[in-house]
Amino acid sequence: MLIADLAALMLSIAPNAYAEPLDKVGLLAGDAQRELQGPVLLTIDLNEAVLDEAVRLGCGAIIAYHPPIFEPLTKVTSATPRQRVILRALEARIALY
């Protein structure tokens, strides 16, 4: 199963047509053509503790109800908790949906 297959499955459950105009939906980070390795973690909010759990479990993707990328990012460093979560997820090859 590819990350793209997970995204397609999510679209079949929650079509983008139901999203509000400001909602950030879909694959936010990760390579859609990469194979999904490991379990998928579901969460309301993606924070550092949740990411720690995902890394510990060997997750291949995280589906977050509140998107970790909502406002435009000017950089992805370890300077803020939000940036750290995104950076660490990418380093761990965990897709963010």
C-alpha positions, 0 to 999 in steps of 0.5 A, spaced: 500 500 500 502 506 498 501 513 501 497 515 495 492 509 497 491 511 504 490 518 501 485 515 496 481 511 502 481 517 506 478 521 500 472 516 500 471 516 507 471 524 507 471 527 501 474 534 500 467 537 497 465 536 505 471 541 507 470 548 509 474 553 504 479 554 509 480 547 511 487 544 510 485 537 507 489 531 504 496 529 504 500 535 508 507 532 508 510 526 505 511 522 498 505 519 496 508 514 491 512 511 497 510 505 500 506 505 507 510 502 512 507 500 519 501 502 522 497 509 521 496 513 528 489 517 528 489 523 533 486 530 534 492 534 535 499 532 533 504 534 538 510 532 540 508 527 545 503 524 539 509 524 535 513 520 540 508 515 540 508 514 533 515 514 532 515 509 538 510 504 534 514 505 527 508 508 524 508 510 517 503 515 517 499 520 522 492 522 520 490 528 524 483 532 525 487 538 526 492 539 521 499 540 523 500 545 517 495 550 517 498 557 516 503 558 511 510 556 513 516 560 512 521 555 515 521 548 518 527 548 523 527 545 531 525 553 533 518 552 535 514 546 537 510 546 531 516 546 526 519 540 530 513 536 529 513 537 522 521 536 521 521 530 526 515 527 522 519 528 515 526 525 518 522 519 521 519 518 514 512 519 517 507 522 512 502 527 515 495 527 513 
